[in-house]
Amino acid sequence: MYQVTFSDQSMGELNKLDTLSQMDLIECITQLTPNDLHDLDDRLGKFSRKGNTFYRLRAGEYRIYFEVKDDILFSHVILDKNSMADFIFRTKLPFKEEQAIEQHQTFWKYLESLMK
């Protein structure tokens, strides 16, 4: 079993949830094992960005993006499933498409939420 730590953004998203939902979400990530990360299934994805390996955990209505650092799972962000922010984080859009996304109001709301 891994120790789990959360970024400020992840903690902010968790704090928006009711207690039972928080517990369900935390349970999803704390039950991950090294075997789960090695033998990915339909709830786990893996990708690399700038030399770092990120995992994407599908947990109900949320997506948890995390890295493994010295037997610690570090949750960078928690996003709503099928949201624009989830799509952007997953795909790292090319510049021209990013400009179009920036014109959408939810993009700016997402950025503001990361600063809180």
Backbone as a printed PyTorch tensor [residue, N CA C, xyz], in Angstrom:
tensor([[[  0.8360,  -1.1670,   0.0000],
         [  0.0000,   0.0000,   0.0000],
         [  0.8920,   1.2450,   0.0000]],

        [[  0.4310,   2.2740,  -0.6920],
         [  1.1810,   3.5190,  -0.8150],
         [  0.6900,   4.5680,   0.1740]],

        [[  1.5770,   5.4820,   0.5070],
         [  1.1790,   6.7030,   1.1880],
         [  0.6710,   7.6380,   0.0880]],

        [[ -0.3270,   8.4490,   0.3770],
         [ -0.8940,   9.3510,  -0.6190],
         [ -0.8100,  10.7820,  -0.1020]],

        [[ -0.3290,  11.6870,  -0.9590],
         [ -0.3260,  13.1100,  -0.6310],
         [ -1.0830,  13.8550,  -1.7250]],

        [[ -1.5890,  15.0180,  -1.3820],
         [ -2.4320,  15.7830,  -2.2880],
         [ -1.8990,  17.2000,  -2.4640]],

        [[ -1.9470,  17.6880,  -3.6880],
         [ -1.6040,  19.0810,  -3.9690],
         [ -2.6980,  19.9830,  -3.4000]],

        [[ -2.4420,  21.2770,  -3.4160],
         [ -3.4510,  22.2370,  -2.9570],
         [ -4.7210,  22.1290,  -3.7970]],

        [[ -4.5640,  21.9600,  -5.1140],
         [ -5.7370,  21.8410,  -5.9920],
         [ -6.5400,  20.5960,  -5.6250]],

        [[ -5.8590,  19.4770,  -5.4160],
         [ -6.5400,  18.2320,  -5.0670],
         [ -7.2870,  18.3690,  -3.7410]],

        [[ -6.6400,  18.9790,  -2.7630],
         [ -7.2990,  19.1790,  -1.4620],
         [ -8.5160,  20.0940,  -1.5990]],

        [[ -8.3900,  21.1110,  -2.4300],
         [ -9.5160,  22.0070,  -2.6550],
         [-10.7080,  21.2760,  -3.2480]],

        [[-10.4420,  20.3950,  -4.2130],
         [-11.5250,  19.6190,  -4.8210],
         [-12.1370,  18.6490,  -3.8200]],

        [[-11.2960,  18.0140,  -3.0250],
         [-11.8190,  17.1070,  -1.9970],
         [-12.6910,  17.8480,  -0.9930]],

        [[-12.2560,  19.0270,  -0.5900],
         [-13.0120,  19.7940,   0.4030],
         [-14.3710,  20.2640,  -0.0940]],

        [[-14.5650,  20.2870,  -1.4050],
         [-15.8630,  20.6670,  -1.9730],
         [-16.8980,  19.5420,  -1.8470]],

        [[-16.4190,  18.3300,  -1.6080],
         [-17.2880,  17.1600,  -1.5640],
         [-17.8160,  16.9000,  -0.1600]],

        [[-18.9460,  16.2000,  -0.0930],
         [-19.4430,  15.7780,   1.2080],
         [-18.5250,  14.6740,   1.7380]],

        [[-18.6280,  14.4010,   3.0150],
         [-17.7080,  13.4780,   3.6830],
         [-17.7100,  12.0920,   3.0540]],

        [[-18.8640,  11.5460,   2.7400],
         [-18.9440,  10.2100,   2.1600],
         [-18.2710,  10.1640,   0.7880]],

        [[-18.4800,  11.1860,  -0.0300],
         [-17.8350,  11.2500,  -1.3470],
         [-16.3220,  11.3850,  -1.2060]],

        [[-15.8760,  12.1710,  -0.2300],
         [-14.4400,  12.2910,   0.0310],
         [-13.8330,  10.9340,   0.3670]],

        [[-14.5110,  10.2090,   1.2370],
         [-14.0110,   8.9020,   1.6520],
         [-13.9610,   7.9260,   0.4740]],

        [[-14.9790,   7.9490,  -0.3790],
         [-15.0020,   7.0690,  -1.5520],
         [-13.8440,   7.3820,  -2.4950]],

        [[-13.6130,   8.6660,  -2.7300],
         [-12.5400,   9.0780,  -3.6360],
         [-11.1680,   8.7140,  -3.0720]],

        [[-10.9670,   8.9760,  -1.8000],
         [ -9.6860,   8.6520,  -1.1640],
         [ -9.4770,   7.1380,  -1.1370]],

        [[-10.5330,   6.3880,  -0.9080],
         [-10.4260,   4.9320,  -0.8980],
         [ -9.9490,   4.4040,  -2.2540]],

        [[-10.4270,   5.0010,  -3.3370],
         [-10.0300,   4.5640,  -4.6810],
         [ -8.5200,   4.6490,  -4.8780]],

        [[ -7.9160,   5.7270,  -4.4160],
         [ -6.4730,   5.8990,  -4.6380],
         [ -5.6340,   5.1740,  -3.5820]],

        [[ -6.1160,   5.0960,  -2.3510],
         [ -5.3080,   4.4600,  -1.3140],
         [ -5.2530,   2.9430,  -1.4570]],

        [[ -6.1700,   2.3640,  -2.1870],
         [ -6.1640,   0.9090,  -2.3670],
         [ -5.2900,   0.4450,  -3.5250]],

        [[ -4.6660,   1.3810,  -4.2440],
         [ -3.8030,   0.9920,  -5.3540],
         [ -2.5580,   0.2790,  -4.8490]],

        [[ -2.1440,  -0.7210,  -5.5940],
         [ -0.9510,  -1.4890,  -5.2590],
         [  0.0670,  -1.3460,  -6.3870]],

        [[  1.3190,  -1.7210,  -6.1410],
         [  2.3020,  -1.7120,  -7.2290],
         [  1.8660,  -2.5780,  -8.4150]],

        [[  1.1920,  -3.6940,  -8.1420],
         [  0.6840,  -4.5380,  -9.2290],
         [ -0.3400,  -3.8010, -10.0790]],

        [[ -1.2070,  -3.0040,  -9.4390],
         [ -2.1980,  -2.2210, -10.1830],
         [ -1.5080,  -1.2680, -11.1480]],

        [[ -0.4240,  -0.6300, -10.6820],
         [  0.2790,   0.3350, -11.5160],
         [  1.0880,  -0.3450, -12.6110]],

        [[  1.4580,  -1.5730, -12.3880],
         [  2.2020,  -2.3210, -13.4050],
         [  1.2630,  -2.9260, -14.4420]],

        [[  0.1770,  -3.5330, -13.9810],
         [ -0.8070,  -4.1770, -14.8600],
         [ -2.0400,  -3.2940, -14.9320]],

        [[ -1.9750,  -2.2670, -15.7570],
         [ -3.0610,  -1.2860, -15.8410],
         [ -4.3560,  -1.9510, -16.2920]],

        [[ -5.4590,  -1.4990, -15.7080],
         [ -6.7640,  -1.9950, -16.1230],
         [ -7.5960,  -0.8290, -16.6570]],

        [[ -8.8970,  -1.0200, -16.8150],
         [ -9.7350,   0.0180, -17.4250],
         [ -9.9080,   1.2630, -16.5600]],

        [[ -9.5760,   1.1950, -15.2970],
         [ -9.7180,   2.3960, -14.4490],
         [ -8.4300,   3.2090, -14.3680]],

        [[ -7.3090,   2.6450, -14.8270],
         [ -6.0150,   3.3200, -14.7510],
         [ -5.4290,   3.5460, -16.1350]],

        [[ -4.9140,   4.7610, -16.3430],
         [ -4.1810,   5.0810, -17.5580],
         [ -2.8050,   5.5990, -17.1790]],

        [[ -1.9050,   5.6410, -18.1550],
         [ -0.5330,   6.0640, -17.8850],
         [ -0.0400,   6.8560, -19.0900]],

        [[  0.6410,   7.9800, -18.8310],
         [  1.2290,   8.7630, -19.9100],
         [  2.4320,   9.5210, -19.3720]],

        [[  3.2730,   9.9680, -20.2870],
         [  4.4710,  10.7130, -19.9060],
         [  4.3580,  12.1470, -20.3960]],

        [[  4.8840,  13.0510, -19.5840],
         [  4.9210,  14.4600, -19.9560],
         [  6.1720,  15.0700, -19.3570]],

        [[  7.0200,  15.6270, -20.2240],
         [  8.2760,  16.2630, -19.7970],
         [  9.1160,  15.3370, -18.9200]],

        [[  9.1910,  14.0730, -19.3120],
         [ 10.0150,  13.1180, -18.5900],
         [  9.4040,  12.5460, -17.3270]],

        [[  8.2010,  12.9670, -16.9730],
         [  7.5280,  12.4470, -15.7820],
         [  6.4130,  11.4960, -16.2020]],

        [[  6.2190,  10.4530, -15.4200],
         [  5.1390,   9.5050, -15.6830],
         [  3.9510,   9.8490, -14.8010]],

        [[  2.8110,  10.0760, -15.4340],
         [  1.5700,  10.3790, -14.7320],
         [  0.6090,   9.2090, -14.8890]],

        [[ -0.2100,   9.0200, -13.8860],
         [ -1.2780,   8.0350, -13.9330],
         [ -2.6000,   8.7780, -13.8430]],

        [[ -3.6020,   8.2150, -14.4850],
         [ -4.9520,   8.7740, -14.4380],
         [ -5.8640,   7.7060, -13.8690]],

        [[ -6.4310,   7.9710, -12.7170],
         [ -7.3250,   7.0300, -12.0600],
         [ -8.7660,   7.4870, -12.2560]],

        [[ -9.5710,   6.6280, -12.8290],
         [-11.0020,   6.9060, -12.9720],
         [-11.6740,   6.4870, -11.6710]],

        [[-12.2340,   7.4560, -10.9820],
         [-12.8680,   7.2050,  -9.6880],
         [-14.2560,   7.8260,  -9.6990]],

        [[-15.2390,   7.0670, -10.1280],
         [-16.6040,   7.5650, -10.2020],
         [-16.7090,   8.7350, -11.1570]],

        [[-17.1690,   9.8600, -10.6640],
         [-17.3590,  11.0590, -11.4820],
         [-16.0980,  11.9180, -11.5660]],

        [[-14.9840,  11.4000, -11.0420],
         [-13.7500,  12.1790, -10.9770],
         [-12.5850,  11.4430, -11.6180]],

        [[-11.5770,  12.2220, -11.9630],
         [-10.3280,  11.6910, -12.4880],
         [ -9.2030,  12.2500, -11.6320]],

        [[ -8.3670,  11.3500, -11.1170],
         [ -7.2490,  11.7450, -10.2640],
         [ -5.9690,  11.5400, -11.0650]],

        [[ -5.2060,  12.6050, -11.2410],
         [ -3.9230,  12.5360, -11.9440],
         [ -2.8220,  12.5780, -10.8980]],

        [[ -1.9570,  11.5510, -10.9210],
         [ -0.9340,  11.4580,  -9.8860],
         [  0.3580,  10.8790, -10.4470]],

        [[  1.4210,  11.0740,  -9.6610],
         [  2.7330,  10.4990,  -9.9380],
         [  3.1210,   9.6190,  -8.7620]],

        [[  4.0380,   8.6890,  -9.0240],
         [  4.6120,   7.8750,  -7.9640],
         [  6.0150,   8.4090,  -7.6960]],

        [[  6.2390,   8.8300,  -6.4430],
         [  7.5410,   9.3620,  -6.0410],
         [  7.9700,   8.6710,  -4.7470]],

        [[  8.9790,   7.8070,  -4.8400],
         [  9.5100,   7.1380,  -3.6500],
         [  8.4020,   6.4770,  -2.8190]],

        [[  7.6040,   5.6470,  -3.4360],
         [  6.5120,   4.9190,  -2.7760],
         [  5.4270,   5.8330,  -2.1960]],

        [[  5.3220,   7.0130,  -2.7540],
         [  4.2520,   7.9470,  -2.3880],
         [  3.4820,   8.2750,  -3.6560]],

        [[  2.1630,   8.2120,  -3.5820],
         [  1.3350,   8.6540,  -4.6960],
         [  1.0280,  10.1250,  -4.4550]],

        [[  1.4960,  10.9690,  -5.3710],
         [  1.2650,  12.4080,  -5.2400],
         [  0.1860,  12.8220,  -6.2330]],

        [[ -0.9790,  13.1940,  -5.7170],
         [ -2.0990,  13.6300,  -6.5450],
         [ -1.8920,  15.0840,  -6.9540]],

        [[ -1.6800,  15.3050,  -8.2470],
         [ -1.5030,  16.6590,  -8.7580],
         [ -2.8320,  17.3820,  -8.8810]],

        [[ -3.7910,  16.7210,  -9.5350],
         [ -5.1000,  17.3490,  -9.7390],
         [ -6.1990,  16.3070,  -9.6580]],

        [[ -7.3760,  16.7580,  -9.2390],
         [ -8.6020,  15.9750,  -9.2880],
         [ -9.5670,  16.7860, -10.1460]],

        [[-10.0770,  16.1520, -11.1890],
         [-10.9490,  16.8430, -12.1490],
         [-12.2420,  16.0720, -12.3480]],

        [[-13.2860,  16.7830, -12.7230],
         [-14.5430,  16.1300, -13.0800],
         [-14.3490,  15.3360, -14.3630]],

        [[-14.9740,  14.1490, -14.4240],
         [-14.8350,  13.3420, -15.6350],
         [-15.5000,  14.0620, -16.8050]],

        [[-14.9550,  13.8610, -17.9830],
         [-15.4640,  14.4290, -19.2310],
         [-15.5160,  15.9510, -19.2420]],

        [[-14.7490,  16.5960, -18.3730],
         [-14.7060,  18.0540, -18.3750],
         [-13.6410,  18.5270, -19.3600]],

        [[-13.7180,  19.7690, -19.7320],
         [-12.7220,  20.3410, -20.6310],
         [-11.3400,  20.3150, -19.9780]],

        [[-11.2920,  20.5910, -18.6840],
         [-10.0160,  20.5780, -17.9720],
         [ -9.3960,  19.1800, -18.0010]],

        [[-10.2160,  18.1550, -17.8450],
         [ -9.7300,  16.7750, -17.9140],
         [ -9.1630,  16.4910, -19.2930]],

        [[ -9.8700,  16.9060, -20.3150],
         [ -9.4260,  16.6930, -21.6920],
         [ -8.0910,  17.3950, -21.9580]],

        [[ -7.9770,  18.6360, -21.5200],
         [ -6.7470,  19.4070, -21.7410],
         [ -5.5730,  18.7600, -21.0180]],

        [[ -5.7680,  18.3830, -19.7710],
         [ -4.6820,  17.7860, -19.0020],
         [ -4.2170,  16.4800, -19.6300]],

        [[ -5.1740,  15.6690, -20.0840],
         [ -4.8630,  14.3670, -20.6680],
         [ -4.1260,  14.4730, -21.9790]],

        [[ -4.5520,  15.4000, -22.8320],
         [ -4.0510,  15.4160, -24.2000],
         [ -2.9500,  16.4110, -24.4800]],

        [[ -2.8120,  17.4260, -23.6200],
         [ -1.8240,  18.4820, -23.8610],
         [ -1.9390,  18.9540, -25.3150]],

        [[ -2.9990,  19.6740, -25.5580],
         [ -3.3360,  20.0950, -26.9140],
         [ -2.2330,  20.9000, -27.5980]],

        [[ -2.1280,  20.7890, -28.9260],
         [ -1.2160,  21.6630, -29.6750],
         [ -1.6330,  23.1280, -29.5040]],

        [[ -0.7160,  24.0380, -29.7550],
         [ -0.9190,  25.4580, -29.4740],
         [ -2.1690,  26.0420, -30.1110]],

        [[ -2.4240,  25.7950, -31.3910],
         [ -3.5840,  26.3920, -32.0570],
         [ -4.8840,  25.9630, -31.4030]],

        [[ -5.0040,  24.7090, -31.0290],
         [ -6.2120,  24.2400, -30.3750],
         [ -6.3250,  24.8180, -28.9750]],

        [[ -5.1940,  24.9970, -28.3040],
         [ -5.2240,  25.5900, -26.9720],
         [ -5.7690,  27.0060, -27.0330]],

        [[ -5.4110,  27.7410, -28.0570],
         [ -5.9210,  29.1060, -28.1810],
         [ -7.4380,  29.1020, -28.2910]],

        [[ -7.9920,  28.1640, -29.0290],
         [ -9.4460,  28.0780, -29.1580],
         [-10.0780,  27.7270, -27.8170]],

        [[ -9.4520,  26.8310, -27.0800],
         [ -9.9620,  26.4350, -25.7730],
         [ -9.9500,  27.6230, -24.8160]],

        [[ -8.8990,  28.4530, -24.8990],
         [ -8.7850,  29.5950, -24.0020],
         [ -9.9370,  30.5740, -24.1570]],

        [[-10.5740,  30.5640, -25.2940],
         [-11.6900,  31.4700, -25.5140],
         [-12.9480,  31.0040, -24.7860]],

        [[-12.9680,  29.7650, -24.3740],
         [-14.1260,  29.2110, -23.6800],
         [-14.0650,  29.6140, -22.2080]],

        [[-15.1610,  30.0620, -21.6380],
         [-15.1980,  30.5880, -20.2700],
         [-14.7790,  29.5480, -19.2220]],

        [[-15.1070,  28.2640, -19.4370],
         [-14.7620,  27.2660, -18.4220],
         [-13.2550,  27.0970, -18.2850]],

        [[-12.5090,  27.3850, -19.3370],
         [-11.0560,  27.2950, -19.2570],
         [-10.5330,  28.2790, -18.2200]],

        [[-11.0370,  29.5030, -18.2560],
         [-10.5640,  30.5290, -17.3180],
         [-11.0210,  30.2200, -15.9030]],

        [[-12.2160,  29.6650, -15.7440],
         [-12.6820,  29.2730, -14.4190],
         [-11.7930,  28.1760, -13.8470]],

        [[-11.3870,  27.2540, -14.7180],
         [-10.4970,  26.1820, -14.2850],
         [ -9.1710,  26.7550, -13.7980]],

        [[ -8.5790,  27.6530, -14.5550],
         [ -7.3080,  28.2520, -14.1610],
         [ -7.4300,  29.0020, -12.8380]],

        [[ -8.5350,  29.7200, -12.6870],
         [ -8.7520,  30.4420, -11.4320],
         [ -8.8780,  29.4750, -10.2480]],

        [[ -9.5140,  28.3300, -10.4870],
         [ -9.6820,  27.3610,  -9.4030],
         [ -8.3410,  26.7790,  -8.9550]],

        [[ -7.3830,  26.6910,  -9.8520],
         [ -6.0610,  26.1630,  -9.4910],
         [ -5.2890,  27.1320,  -8.6170]],

        [[ -5.6170,  28.4140,  -8.7120],
         [ -4.8950,  29.4280,  -7.9520],
         [ -5.4130,  29.5680,  -6.5380]],

        [[ -6.5610,  28.9860,  -6.2500],
         [ -7.1680,  29.1080,  -4.9030],
         [ -6.6070,  28.1050,  -3.9520]]])
